[in-house]
Amino acid sequence: MDAAEGPIERLSFSAARLMADHPPIWRDPNKRIVSEISCPTGAEYEGEIRFSRWPALALVESVELGVANCGVEHRDGFFDYAPLRDLANSVEWHVNFADPRLFGFYGSSLFAQDEIQTAEHPALGALREALDARRATALTVERDAPTPILVMGVERRCHVATDRDAGRGRPAGLYGNAFARASPDVIRRATIPIEPPTISNFIAMAAPAGGRGRYSASEIAYILISALTAFRAAWVESRQWGAESVVVHTGFWGCGAFGGHRVLMAILQILAGDMAGLDLLVFHTGYGKEAAGAINAARSVVDLNRSRGLVSGRELTERLAALGFEWGVSDGN
């Protein structure tokens, strides 16, 4: 499980050349407004962007769940990309709740988690265009197997406020379909340039969609393998860059448009963090007591399984399936 074979593919791009040769294509007029603010005429782009795509790991024959436990923190709100100040020499990653086609809807009118990240980090759109030009396989799922993608060194050039603020013209916020309905003036007021840009690293991993009824053991195994592969790849990459600690920022992955169960998806990410060797998993859960309660419930289930010691991957997934978690419904975004 050490990902010793390395990625399926690894590419590196100059951010300046990437933006010059393969500029993002914003098909939605509101996203063009965001781009005009974040990437004005004459803007300069710095650094190197590193892309890698990783093969799925096998579900382990046995794992000692109580041995290497990653820390878990819960934070109200959404990603702010602010680095943790109490961890020295760490590499921090943010999960991209990816479509199987990497950044596949970045230029559209959609504005869910994936599209917010690409709007605020426009070089991700340029990366998508460059990969298409090279006919690279930019898939986070291939032949029904997870192939998560890591992207390191991307400039965050703006922040788009999506919270509800009636005084600034967004009484329903700007998340999801509300973004496309907003007026140009509302979009301008919501978009704040970041000068100088900060740098973000991404884990693009796709959650399954379209489930119904109770989760099966095979569905749970697939989700666990997806998260484990992605987190272990991030651990390997971080260590190659000399990191002493590896942090992943995530949230309710797959629990919006895909209708995933919040508690189960949190459980599986925490267990994947344990198995991958992460030092810390930070859950950004939006707002409300219900979100915090889901994380606390997940931690209780994980702690119980940690106390049981050595188990097989199959036993673990069957045990979780027996808890009777059920798929929800899409939130429409």
Contacts in CASP RR format, 6 or more apart in sequence:
PFRMAT RR
TARGET T0000
AUTHOR 0000-0000-0000
METHOD contacts of the structure
MODEL  1
MDAAEGPIERLSFSAARLMADHPPIWRDPNKRIVSEISCPTGAEYEGEIR
FSRWPALALVESVELGVANCGVEHRDGFFDYAPLRDLANSVEWHVNFADP
RLFGFYGSSLFAQDEIQTAEHPALGALREALDARRATALTVERDAPTPIL
VMGVERRCHVATDRDAGRGRPAGLYGNAFARASPDVIRRATIPIEPPTIS
NFIAMAAPAGGRGRYSASEIAYILISALTAFRAAWVESRQWGAESVVVHT
GFWGCGAFGGHRVLMAILQILAGDMAGLDLLVFHTGYGKEAAGAINAARS
VVDLNRSRGLVSGRELTERLAALGFEWGVSDGN
1 57 0 8 1.000
1 58 0 8 1.000
1 60 0 8 1.000
1 228 0 8 1.000
1 232 0 8 1.000
1 275 0 8 1.000
2 232 0 8 1.000
2 236 0 8 1.000
3 54 0 8 1.000
3 57 0 8 1.000
3 229 0 8 1.000
3 232 0 8 1.000
3 233 0 8 1.000
3 235 0 8 1.000
3 236 0 8 1.000
5 55 0 8 1.000
6 54 0 8 1.000
6 55 0 8 1.000
6 236 0 8 1.000
7 52 0 8 1.000
7 53 0 8 1.000
7 54 0 8 1.000
7 55 0 8 1.000
7 150 0 8 1.000
7 233 0 8 1.000
8 53 0 8 1.000
8 54 0 8 1.000
8 55 0 8 1.000
8 137 0 8 1.000
8 147 0 8 1.000
9 51 0 8 1.000
9 52 0 8 1.000
9 53 0 8 1.000
9 136 0 8 1.000
9 137 0 8 1.000
10 50 0 8 1.000
10 51 0 8 1.000
10 52 0 8 1.000
11 50 0 8 1.000
11 51 0 8 1.000
11 52 0 8 1.000
11 131 0 8 1.000
11 134 0 8 1.000
11 136 0 8 1.000
12 48 0 8 1.000
12 49 0 8 1.000
12 50 0 8 1.000
12 51 0 8 1.000
13 48 0 8 1.000
13 49 0 8 1.000
13 51 0 8 1.000
13 127 0 8 1.000
13 130 0 8 1.000
14 47 0 8 1.000
14 48 0 8 1.000
14 49 0 8 1.000
15 45 0 8 1.000
15 46 0 8 1.000
15 47 0 8 1.000
15 48 0 8 1.000
15 49 0 8 1.000
15 123 0 8 1.000
15 153 0 8 1.000
15 154 0 8 1.000
15 155 0 8 1.000
16 44 0 8 1.000
16 45 0 8 1.000
16 46 0 8 1.000
16 47 0 8 1.000
18 45 0 8 1.000
18 49 0 8 1.000
18 123 0 8 1.000
18 126 0 8 1.000
18 127 0 8 1.000
18 130 0 8 1.000
19 39 0 8 1.000
19 45 0 8 1.000
19 122 0 8 1.000
19 123 0 8 1.000
19 126 0 8 1.000
21 130 0 8 1.000
22 126 0 8 1.000
22 127 0 8 1.000
22 129 0 8 1.000
22 130 0 8 1.000
22 133 0 8 1.000
23 126 0 8 1.000
23 129 0 8 1.000
24 35 0 8 1.000
24 106 0 8 1.000
24 107 0 8 1.000
24 118 0 8 1.000
24 122 0 8 1.000
24 123 0 8 1.000
24 125 0 8 1.000
24 126 0 8 1.000
24 128 0 8 1.000
24 129 0 8 1.000
25 107 0 8 1.000
25 125 0 8 1.000
25 129 0 8 1.000
26 32 0 8 1.000
26 34 0 8 1.000
26 35 0 8 1.000
26 107 0 8 1.000
27 107 0 8 1.000
27 108 0 8 1.000
27 109 0 8 1.000
28 107 0 8 1.000
28 108 0 8 1.000
28 109 0 8 1.000
28 180 0 8 1.000
29 184 0 8 1.000
30 109 0 8 1.000
30 179 0 8 1.000
30 180 0 8 1.000
30 182 0 8 1.000
30 184 0 8 1.000
30 187 0 8 1.000
31 107 0 8 1.000
31 109 0 8 1.000
31 119 0 8 1.000
33 184 0 8 1.000
33 187 0 8 1.000
33 188 0 8 1.000
33 191 0 8 1.000
34 119 0 8 1.000
34 158 0 8 1.000
34 160 0 8 1.000
34 187 0 8 1.000
34 191 0 8 1.000
35 119 0 8 1.000
35 122 0 8 1.000
37 158 0 8 1.000
37 188 0 8 1.000
37 191 0 8 1.000
37 193 0 8 1.000
38 119 0 8 1.000
38 120 0 8 1.000
38 122 0 8 1.000
38 157 0 8 1.000
38 158 0 8 1.000
38 191 0 8 1.000
38 193 0 8 1.000
38 194 0 8 1.000
39 122 0 8 1.000
39 157 0 8 1.000
43 157 0 8 1.000
45 123 0 8 1.000
45 155 0 8 1.000
46 155 0 8 1.000
47 153 0 8 1.000
47 155 0 8 1.000
48 153 0 8 1.000
49 123 0 8 1.000
49 127 0 8 1.000
49 151 0 8 1.000
49 152 0 8 1.000
49 153 0 8 1.000
49 154 0 8 1.000
50 150 0 8 1.000
50 151 0 8 1.000
50 152 0 8 1.000
50 153 0 8 1.000
51 127 0 8 1.000
51 131 0 8 1.000
51 149 0 8 1.000
51 150 0 8 1.000
51 151 0 8 1.000
52 149 0 8 1.000
52 150 0 8 1.000
52 233 0 8 1.000
52 237 0 8 1.000
53 137 0 8 1.000
53 138 0 8 1.000
53 139 0 8 1.000
53 140 0 8 1.000
53 147 0 8 1.000
53 148 0 8 1.000
53 149 0 8 1.000
53 150 0 8 1.000
54 147 0 8 1.000
54 148 0 8 1.000
54 149 0 8 1.000
54 150 0 8 1.000
54 229 0 8 1.000
54 230 0 8 1.000
54 233 0 8 1.000
55 145 0 8 1.000
55 147 0 8 1.000
55 229 0 8 1.000
56 145 0 8 1.000
56 146 0 8 1.000
56 147 0 8 1.000
56 225 0 8 1.000
56 226 0 8 1.000
56 229 0 8 1.000
57 225 0 8 1.000
57 228 0 8 1.000
57 229 0 8 1.000
57 232 0 8 1.000
58 225 0 8 1.000
59 221 0 8 1.000
59 224 0 8 1.000
59 225 0 8 1.000
59 313 0 8 1.000
59 314 0 8 1.000
59 317 0 8 1.000
60 275 0 8 1.000
60 312 0 8 1.000
60 313 0 8 1.000
61 312 0 8 1.000
61 313 0 8 1.000
62 310 0 8 1.000
62 311 0 8 1.000
62 312 0 8 1.000
62 313 0 8 1.000
63 275 0 8 1.000
63 310 0 8 1.000
63 311 0 8 1.000
63 312 0 8 1.000
63 313 0 8 1.000
63 316 0 8 1.000
64 309 0 8 1.000
64 310 0 8 1.000
65 271 0 8 1.000
65 274 0 8 1.000
65 305 0 8 1.000
65 306 0 8 1.000
65 308 0 8 1.000
65 309 0 8 1.000
65 310 0 8 1.000
65 311 0 8 1.000
65 316 0 8 1.000
66 274 0 8 1.000
66 306 0 8 1.000
66 307 0 8 1.000
66 309 0 8 1.000
68 274 0 8 1.000
68 275 0 8 1.000
68 277 0 8 1.000
69 274 0 8 1.000
69 306 0 8 1.000
70 270 0 8 1.000
70 273 0 8 1.000
70 274 0 8 1.000
70 276 0 8 1.000
70 277 0 8 1.000
70 278 0 8 1.000
70 279 0 8 1.000
70 280 0 8 1.000
70 281 0 8 1.000
71 278 0 8 1.000
71 279 0 8 1.000
71 280 0 8 1.000
71 281 0 8 1.000
72 270 0 8 1.000
72 280 0 8 1.000
72 281 0 8 1.000
72 283 0 8 1.000
72 295 0 8 1.000
72 299 0 8 1.000
73 280 0 8 1.000
73 281 0 8 1.000
73 282 0 8 1.000
73 283 0 8 1.000
74 283 0 8 1.000
74 285 0 8 1.000
74 292 0 8 1.000
74 295 0 8 1.000
74 296 0 8 1.000
75 282 0 8 1.000
75 283 0 8 1.000
75 284 0 8 1.000
75 285 0 8 1.000
76 285 0 8 1.000
76 286 0 8 1.000
76 287 0 8 1.000
76 288 0 8 1.000
76 291 0 8 1.000
76 292 0 8 1.000
77 284 0 8 1.000
77 285 0 8 1.000
77 286 0 8 1.000
77 287 0 8 1.000
78 162 0 8 1.000
78 284 0 8 1.000
78 286 0 8 1.000
79 94 0 8 1.000
79 117 0 8 1.000
79 249 0 8 1.000
79 284 0 8 1.000
80 284 0 8 1.000
81 94 0 8 1.000
81 156 0 8 1.000
81 198 0 8 1.000
81 200 0 8 1.000
83 90 0 8 1.000
83 92 0 8 1.000
84 90 0 8 1.000
84 92 0 8 1.000
84 247 0 8 1.000
84 280 0 8 1.000
84 282 0 8 1.000
87 245 0 8 1.000
87 247 0 8 1.000
87 279 0 8 1.000
87 280 0 8 1.000
88 244 0 8 1.000
88 245 0 8 1.000
89 242 0 8 1.000
89 243 0 8 1.000
89 244 0 8 1.000
89 245 0 8 1.000
90 243 0 8 1.000
90 244 0 8 1.000
90 245 0 8 1.000
90 246 0 8 1.000
90 247 0 8 1.000
90 279 0 8 1.000
91 201 0 8 1.000
91 234 0 8 1.000
91 237 0 8 1.000
91 238 0 8 1.000
91 241 0 8 1.000
91 242 0 8 1.000
91 243 0 8 1.000
91 245 0 8 1.000
91 246 0 8 1.000
91 247 0 8 1.000
92 201 0 8 1.000
92 247 0 8 1.000
92 248 0 8 1.000
92 249 0 8 1.000
93 150 0 8 1.000
93 201 0 8 1.000
93 202 0 8 1.000
93 203 0 8 1.000
93 234 0 8 1.000
93 238 0 8 1.000
93 246 0 8 1.000
93 247 0 8 1.000
93 248 0 8 1.000
93 249 0 8 1.000
94 117 0 8 1.000
94 200 0 8 1.000
94 201 0 8 1.000
94 202 0 8 1.000
94 203 0 8 1.000
94 248 0 8 1.000
94 249 0 8 1.000
94 250 0 8 1.000
95 202 0 8 1.000
95 203 0 8 1.000
95 204 0 8 1.000
95 205 0 8 1.000
95 230 0 8 1.000
95 248 0 8 1.000
95 249 0 8 1.000
95 250 0 8 1.000
95 251 0 8 1.000
95 253 0 8 1.000
96 103 0 8 1.000
96 113 0 8 1.000
96 114 0 8 1.000
96 117 0 8 1.000
96 202 0 8 1.000
96 203 0 8 1.000
96 204 0 8 1.000
96 205 0 8 1.000
97 112 0 8 1.000
97 113 0 8 1.000
97 114 0 8 1.000
97 205 0 8 1.000
97 206 0 8 1.000
97 207 0 8 1.000
97 253 0 8 1.000
97 254 0 8 1.000
98 114 0 8 1.000
98 140 0 8 1.000
98 148 0 8 1.000
98 149 0 8 1.000
98 204 0 8 1.000
98 205 0 8 1.000
98 206 0 8 1.000
99 105 0 8 1.000
99 114 0 8 1.000
99 140 0 8 1.000
99 206 0 8 1.000
100 139 0 8 1.000
100 140 0 8 1.000
100 141 0 8 1.000
100 206 0 8 1.000
101 138 0 8 1.000
101 139 0 8 1.000
101 140 0 8 1.000
102 128 0 8 1.000
102 131 0 8 1.000
102 138 0 8 1.000
102 139 0 8 1.000
102 140 0 8 1.000
102 149 0 8 1.000
102 204 0 8 1.000
103 114 0 8 1.000
103 118 0 8 1.000
103 124 0 8 1.000
103 125 0 8 1.000
103 127 0 8 1.000
103 128 0 8 1.000
103 138 0 8 1.000
103 204 0 8 1.000
104 128 0 8 1.000
105 114 0 8 1.000
105 115 0 8 1.000
106 114 0 8 1.000
106 115 0 8 1.000
106 118 0 8 1.000
106 119 0 8 1.000
106 124 0 8 1.000
106 125 0 8 1.000
106 128 0 8 1.000
107 115 0 8 1.000
107 118 0 8 1.000
107 125 0 8 1.000
108 115 0 8 1.000
109 177 0 8 1.000
109 179 0 8 1.000
109 180 0 8 1.000
110 176 0 8 1.000
110 177 0 8 1.000
110 179 0 8 1.000
110 180 0 8 1.000
110 333 0 8 1.000
111 119 0 8 1.000
111 162 0 8 1.000
111 174 0 8 1.000
111 175 0 8 1.000
111 176 0 8 1.000
111 177 0 8 1.000
111 178 0 8 1.000
111 179 0 8 1.000
111 180 0 8 1.000
112 175 0 8 1.000
112 176 0 8 1.000
112 256 0 8 1.000
112 257 0 8 1.000
112 333 0 8 1.000
115 176 0 8 1.000
116 160 0 8 1.000
116 162 0 8 1.000
116 175 0 8 1.000
117 124 0 8 1.000
117 202 0 8 1.000
118 124 0 8 1.000
118 125 0 8 1.000
119 158 0 8 1.000
119 160 0 8 1.000
120 156 0 8 1.000
120 157 0 8 1.000
120 158 0 8 1.000
120 159 0 8 1.000
120 160 0 8 1.000
121 154 0 8 1.000
121 155 0 8 1.000
121 156 0 8 1.000
121 157 0 8 1.000
121 200 0 8 1.000
121 202 0 8 1.000
122 157 0 8 1.000
123 154 0 8 1.000
123 155 0 8 1.000
124 151 0 8 1.000
124 154 0 8 1.000
124 202 0 8 1.000
127 151 0 8 1.000
127 154 0 8 1.000
128 138 0 8 1.000
131 138 0 8 1.000
132 138 0 8 1.000
138 149 0 8 1.000
139 147 0 8 1.000
140 146 0 8 1.000
140 147 0 8 1.000
140 148 0 8 1.000
140 149 0 8 1.000
140 204 0 8 1.000
140 205 0 8 1.000
140 206 0 8 1.000
141 147 0 8 1.000
141 206 0 8 1.000
146 205 0 8 1.000
146 206 0 8 1.000
146 222 0 8 1.000
146 225 0 8 1.000
146 226 0 8 1.000
146 229 0 8 1.000
146 230 0 8 1.000
148 203 0 8 1.000
148 204 0 8 1.000
148 205 0 8 1.000
148 206 0 8 1.000
148 226 0 8 1.000
148 229 0 8 1.000
148 230 0 8 1.000
148 233 0 8 1.000
149 203 0 8 1.000
149 204 0 8 1.000
149 205 0 8 1.000
150 201 0 8 1.000
150 202 0 8 1.000
150 203 0 8 1.000
150 204 0 8 1.000
150 230 0 8 1.000
150 233 0 8 1.000
150 234 0 8 1.000
150 237 0 8 1.000
151 201 0 8 1.000
151 202 0 8 1.000
151 204 0 8 1.000
152 201 0 8 1.000
152 202 0 8 1.000
152 237 0 8 1.000
153 199 0 8 1.000
153 200 0 8 1.000
153 201 0 8 1.000
154 199 0 8 1.000
154 200 0 8 1.000
154 201 0 8 1.000
154 202 0 8 1.000
155 197 0 8 1.000
155 198 0 8 1.000
155 199 0 8 1.000
155 200 0 8 1.000
156 194 0 8 1.000
156 197 0 8 1.000
156 198 0 8 1.000
156 199 0 8 1.000
156 200 0 8 1.000
157 193 0 8 1.000
157 194 0 8 1.000
157 197 0 8 1.000
158 191 0 8 1.000
158 192 0 8 1.000
158 193 0 8 1.000
158 194 0 8 1.000
159 191 0 8 1.000
159 192 0 8 1.000
159 194 0 8 1.000
160 174 0 8 1.000
160 187 0 8 1.000
160 190 0 8 1.000
160 191 0 8 1.000
160 192 0 8 1.000
161 168 0 8 1.000
161 170 0 8 1.000
161 174 0 8 1.000
161 190 0 8 1.000
161 191 0 8 1.000
161 192 0 8 1.000
162 170 0 8 1.000
162 173 0 8 1.000
162 174 0 8 1.000
162 175 0 8 1.000
162 179 0 8 1.000
162 190 0 8 1.000
163 170 0 8 1.000
163 173 0 8 1.000
164 170 0 8 1.000
164 171 0 8 1.000
164 172 0 8 1.000
164 173 0 8 1.000
165 171 0 8 1.000
165 173 0 8 1.000
168 186 0 8 1.000
168 189 0 8 1.000
168 190 0 8 1.000
169 182 0 8 1.000
169 186 0 8 1.000
169 189 0 8 1.000
170 178 0 8 1.000
170 182 0 8 1.000
170 186 0 8 1.000
170 190 0 8 1.000
172 178 0 8 1.000
174 182 0 8 1.000
174 186 0 8 1.000
174 187 0 8 1.000
174 190 0 8 1.000
175 333 0 8 1.000
176 333 0 8 1.000
177 332 0 8 1.000
177 333 0 8 1.000
179 187 0 8 1.000
182 190 0 8 1.000
201 234 0 8 1.000
203 230 0 8 1.000
203 231 0 8 1.000
203 233 0 8 1.000
203 234 0 8 1.000
203 248 0 8 1.000
205 226 0 8 1.000
205 227 0 8 1.000
205 229 0 8 1.000
205 230 0 8 1.000
205 253 0 8 1.000
206 226 0 8 1.000
207 223 0 8 1.000
207 226 0 8 1.000
207 253 0 8 1.000
207 254 0 8 1.000
207 258 0 8 1.000
207 260 0 8 1.000
207 265 0 8 1.000
208 219 0 8 1.000
208 222 0 8 1.000
208 223 0 8 1.000
208 226 0 8 1.000
208 258 0 8 1.000
209 254 0 8 1.000
209 257 0 8 1.000
209 258 0 8 1.000
209 259 0 8 1.000
210 258 0 8 1.000
210 259 0 8 1.000
210 327 0 8 1.000
211 219 0 8 1.000
211 259 0 8 1.000
211 327 0 8 1.000
212 327 0 8 1.000
213 326 0 8 1.000
213 327 0 8 1.000
214 321 0 8 1.000
214 324 0 8 1.000
214 325 0 8 1.000
214 326 0 8 1.000
214 327 0 8 1.000
215 261 0 8 1.000
215 264 0 8 1.000
215 320 0 8 1.000
215 321 0 8 1.000
215 324 0 8 1.000
215 325 0 8 1.000
215 326 0 8 1.000
215 327 0 8 1.000
216 321 0 8 1.000
217 314 0 8 1.000
217 317 0 8 1.000
217 318 0 8 1.000
217 320 0 8 1.000
217 321 0 8 1.000
218 317 0 8 1.000
220 264 0 8 1.000
220 268 0 8 1.000
220 317 0 8 1.000
220 320 0 8 1.000
220 321 0 8 1.000
221 313 0 8 1.000
221 314 0 8 1.000
221 317 0 8 1.000
223 264 0 8 1.000
223 265 0 8 1.000
223 268 0 8 1.000
224 268 0 8 1.000
224 271 0 8 1.000
224 272 0 8 1.000
224 316 0 8 1.000
224 317 0 8 1.000
227 253 0 8 1.000
227 268 0 8 1.000
227 269 0 8 1.000
227 272 0 8 1.000
227 273 0 8 1.000
228 272 0 8 1.000
228 273 0 8 1.000
228 275 0 8 1.000
228 276 0 8 1.000
230 272 0 8 1.000
231 248 0 8 1.000
231 269 0 8 1.000
231 272 0 8 1.000
231 273 0 8 1.000
231 275 0 8 1.000
231 276 0 8 1.000
231 277 0 8 1.000
231 278 0 8 1.000
232 275 0 8 1.000
232 276 0 8 1.000
232 277 0 8 1.000
234 246 0 8 1.000
234 248 0 8 1.000
234 276 0 8 1.000
234 278 0 8 1.000
235 246 0 8 1.000
235 276 0 8 1.000
235 277 0 8 1.000
235 278 0 8 1.000
238 246 0 8 1.000
239 246 0 8 1.000
245 279 0 8 1.000
245 280 0 8 1.000
246 277 0 8 1.000
246 278 0 8 1.000
246 279 0 8 1.000
246 280 0 8 1.000
247 278 0 8 1.000
247 279 0 8 1.000
247 280 0 8 1.000
247 281 0 8 1.000
247 282 0 8 1.000
248 273 0 8 1.000
248 278 0 8 1.000
248 280 0 8 1.000
248 281 0 8 1.000
248 282 0 8 1.000
249 282 0 8 1.000
249 284 0 8 1.000
250 269 0 8 1.000
250 281 0 8 1.000
250 282 0 8 1.000
250 283 0 8 1.000
250 284 0 8 1.000
251 266 0 8 1.000
251 269 0 8 1.000
251 283 0 8 1.000
251 284 0 8 1.000
251 285 0 8 1.000
252 262 0 8 1.000
252 265 0 8 1.000
252 266 0 8 1.000
252 285 0 8 1.000
252 291 0 8 1.000
252 294 0 8 1.000
253 265 0 8 1.000
253 269 0 8 1.000
254 260 0 8 1.000
254 265 0 8 1.000
255 261 0 8 1.000
255 262 0 8 1.000
255 265 0 8 1.000
256 330 0 8 1.000
256 331 0 8 1.000
256 332 0 8 1.000
256 333 0 8 1.000
257 330 0 8 1.000
257 331 0 8 1.000
257 332 0 8 1.000
257 333 0 8 1.000
258 330 0 8 1.000
259 327 0 8 1.000
259 328 0 8 1.000
259 329 0 8 1.000
259 330 0 8 1.000
259 331 0 8 1.000
260 327 0 8 1.000
260 328 0 8 1.000
261 325 0 8 1.000
261 326 0 8 1.000
261 327 0 8 1.000
261 328 0 8 1.000
262 291 0 8 1.000
262 294 0 8 1.000
263 294 0 8 1.000
263 297 0 8 1.000
263 298 0 8 1.000
263 301 0 8 1.000
263 325 0 8 1.000
264 298 0 8 1.000
264 320 0 8 1.000
264 325 0 8 1.000
266 283 0 8 1.000
266 294 0 8 1.000
266 295 0 8 1.000
266 298 0 8 1.000
267 298 0 8 1.000
267 301 0 8 1.000
267 302 0 8 1.000
267 320 0 8 1.000
268 320 0 8 1.000
269 281 0 8 1.000
270 281 0 8 1.000
270 298 0 8 1.000
270 299 0 8 1.000
270 302 0 8 1.000
271 302 0 8 1.000
271 305 0 8 1.000
271 316 0 8 1.000
273 281 0 8 1.000
274 302 0 8 1.000
274 306 0 8 1.000
283 295 0 8 1.000
285 291 0 8 1.000
285 292 0 8 1.000
285 294 0 8 1.000
285 295 0 8 1.000
301 320 0 8 1.000
301 323 0 8 1.000
305 311 0 8 1.000
305 316 0 8 1.000
305 319 0 8 1.000
311 319 0 8 1.000
END
